[in-house]
Amino acid sequence: MDYAIILYFDEETESYFSNIIASIAESGASSYMVEAKVLPHITIADFHTENIDSIVSVLENNISDFSADDIIWASLGSFAPRVLFAAPVMNEYLQNANANINRLLKPLAAHCGYGQYLPFQWVPHTTLASHLDADSLNKAFNVAVQEFSTKKGKCNRLSLLQCNPVKEIRTWNLLPPASQ
């Protein structure tokens, strides 16, 4: 079965992105994110395993490797034509979260697809609209560009999700880094 590990945001940041997602849906460009009840997030890994209990155990035992921290989203981007996203600035926090999760998963699971969530192959993003074609991408972009501006927020939870159908397996609250 396929799974993902994602970072969720503080309430204010989640609301900010949810409002953009809702505006895109109201424009008629794509309502997938609203209909599927996908909360704004950044995926840091996707993988396949038949033994999810071992993944839960490893995460539980190593959750201190992950912390809450700040993110700055500075631009809009696209995996044309299917996805419109807000792009966070790559920083040490995101790079380490991605590297740490993949280090933990490597002995227990196989990565999905072509490894797009592996370190140095990963494009961190917060999806604003998906299941688009060229016309709906343009429509969604026109809405997003009116509402989006550089945004500073905080990642404060790590979640393990089953994919297709989406089901939360476990979510951990993250603590601030020890040095703060």
C-alpha positions as CSV (number, residue, x, y, z in Angstrom):
1,M,0.0,0.0,0.0
2,D,1.1,3.6,-0.6
3,Y,1.7,6.2,2.1
4,A,2.9,9.7,2.5
5,I,4.5,11.7,5.3
6,I,3.5,15.3,5.5
7,L,4.1,18.5,7.4
8,Y,1.0,20.4,8.6
9,F,1.0,24.1,9.5
10,D,-0.1,26.4,12.4
11,E,-3.7,27.5,12.3
12,E,-3.1,30.9,10.8
13,T,-1.0,29.5,7.9
14,E,-3.5,26.7,7.3
15,S,-6.3,29.2,7.1
16,Y,-4.3,31.5,4.7
17,F,-3.8,28.6,2.2
18,S,-7.3,27.2,2.7
19,N,-8.8,30.5,1.7
20,I,-6.8,30.6,-1.5
21,I,-7.8,26.9,-2.2
22,A,-11.4,27.9,-1.6
23,S,-11.2,30.9,-4.0
24,I,-9.8,28.7,-6.7
25,A,-12.6,26.2,-6.2
26,E,-15.2,29.0,-6.3
27,S,-13.7,30.2,-9.6
28,G,-14.5,26.9,-11.2
29,A,-10.9,26.1,-12.0
30,S,-10.7,23.0,-9.7
31,S,-12.6,22.0,-6.6
32,Y,-10.6,18.8,-6.0
33,M,-8.8,20.0,-2.9
34,V,-12.0,21.2,-1.2
35,E,-14.1,18.1,-2.2
36,A,-11.3,15.7,-1.1
37,K,-10.9,17.8,2.2
38,V,-7.1,18.0,1.6
39,L,-5.6,20.3,4.3
40,P,-2.7,22.5,3.2
41,H,0.6,20.7,3.7
42,I,4.1,19.9,2.4
43,T,4.7,16.2,1.6
44,I,8.2,15.2,2.6
45,A,8.0,11.5,1.6
46,D,5.9,9.0,-0.3
47,F,6.5,5.3,-0.1
48,H,5.1,1.8,-0.4
49,T,5.1,-0.8,2.4
50,E,3.1,-3.8,3.5
51,N,4.1,-3.3,7.1
52,I,2.9,0.1,8.2
53,D,3.3,-0.9,11.9
54,S,7.1,-0.8,11.5
55,I,6.9,2.7,10.0
56,V,4.7,3.9,12.9
57,S,7.2,2.4,15.4
58,V,10.2,4.0,13.7
59,L,8.5,7.3,13.6
60,E,7.4,7.1,17.2
61,N,10.9,6.2,18.3
62,N,12.5,9.0,16.2
63,I,10.0,11.8,16.4
64,S,12.5,13.9,18.2
65,D,14.5,14.1,14.9
66,F,11.8,16.4,13.7
67,S,10.8,19.8,15.0
68,A,8.4,22.7,14.5
69,D,10.0,25.5,12.5
70,D,9.4,28.5,10.2
71,I,8.8,28.3,6.5
72,I,8.6,31.1,4.0
73,W,6.6,30.7,0.8
74,A,7.8,33.2,-1.7
75,S,6.4,32.2,-5.1
76,L,3.8,30.2,-7.1
77,G,4.7,27.3,-9.3
78,S,3.3,24.5,-11.3
79,F,3.8,20.9,-12.3
80,A,2.2,21.8,-15.6
81,P,-0.6,21.4,-16.3
82,R,-1.9,19.3,-13.4
83,V,-0.9,21.1,-10.2
84,L,-0.6,24.7,-9.0
85,F,1.4,25.2,-5.8
86,A,2.9,27.8,-3.4
87,A,6.6,27.2,-3.3
88,P,8.5,27.5,0.0
89,V,12.0,28.7,0.0
90,M,14.3,25.7,0.6
91,N,16.0,26.0,3.9
92,E,17.9,23.8,6.3
93,Y,14.7,22.8,8.1
94,L,13.0,21.5,5.0
95,Q,16.2,19.8,3.7
96,N,16.8,18.1,7.0
97,A,13.1,16.9,7.4
98,N,13.3,15.4,3.9
99,A,16.7,13.8,4.5
100,N,15.8,12.5,8.0
101,I,12.5,10.9,6.9
102,N,14.0,9.2,3.9
103,R,16.9,7.9,6.1
104,L,14.4,6.3,8.5
105,L,12.2,4.9,5.7
106,K,15.0,3.4,3.5
107,P,15.3,0.1,5.3
108,L,11.6,-0.4,5.7
109,A,9.9,0.8,2.5
110,A,10.2,1.4,-1.2
111,H,9.8,4.9,-2.6
112,C,6.9,5.6,-5.0
113,G,7.1,6.8,-8.6
114,Y,10.4,8.1,-9.8
115,G,11.7,9.1,-6.4
116,Q,10.4,12.7,-6.6
117,Y,10.4,12.9,-2.8
118,L,14.0,11.7,-2.3
119,P,16.7,14.1,-1.1
120,F,18.0,16.4,-3.9
121,Q,15.2,15.3,-6.2
122,W,12.4,16.8,-4.1
123,V,10.5,20.0,-5.0
124,P,8.8,21.1,-1.8
125,H,5.4,22.6,-2.4
126,T,2.0,23.3,-1.0
127,T,-0.7,22.3,-3.5
128,L,-3.3,25.0,-4.1
129,A,-5.1,23.2,-7.0
130,S,-4.8,19.8,-8.7
131,H,-6.4,17.7,-11.4
132,L,-6.0,20.6,-13.7
133,D,-5.7,21.0,-17.5
134,A,-4.0,23.9,-19.3
135,D,-7.2,26.1,-19.2
136,S,-8.0,25.4,-15.6
137,L,-4.3,25.9,-14.6
138,N,-4.5,29.4,-16.1
139,K,-7.7,30.1,-14.3
140,A,-6.4,28.9,-11.0
141,F,-3.2,30.8,-11.4
142,N,-5.1,34.0,-12.1
143,V,-7.0,33.6,-8.8
144,A,-3.9,32.6,-6.8
145,V,-1.8,35.5,-8.1
146,Q,-4.5,37.9,-6.8
147,E,-4.5,36.4,-3.3
148,F,-0.9,35.1,-2.8
149,S,1.9,37.1,-1.3
150,T,5.1,36.1,0.5
151,K,3.9,34.2,3.5
152,K,5.8,33.2,6.7
153,G,4.3,30.3,8.7
154,K,5.2,27.4,10.8
155,C,5.2,23.7,10.3
156,N,4.0,22.2,13.6
157,R,2.8,18.6,13.0
158,L,4.1,15.6,11.1
159,S,1.5,13.1,9.8
160,L,1.5,9.7,8.3
161,L,-1.2,9.1,5.8
162,Q,-2.5,6.2,3.7
163,C,-3.0,7.2,0.1
164,N,-6.0,6.2,-2.1
165,P,-8.2,6.4,-0.2
166,V,-6.6,9.1,2.0
167,K,-6.7,8.1,5.7
168,E,-4.7,9.5,8.6
169,I,-2.7,6.8,10.3
170,R,-1.0,9.0,13.0
171,T,-0.1,12.6,13.6
172,W,2.6,13.9,15.9
173,N,2.8,17.5,17.3
174,L,6.3,18.8,16.8
175,L,8.2,20.8,19.4
176,P,10.3,23.9,18.6
177,P,14.0,23.1,18.0
178,A,16.0,22.6,21.2
179,S,18.2,25.6,20.5
180,Q,15.3,28.0,20.7
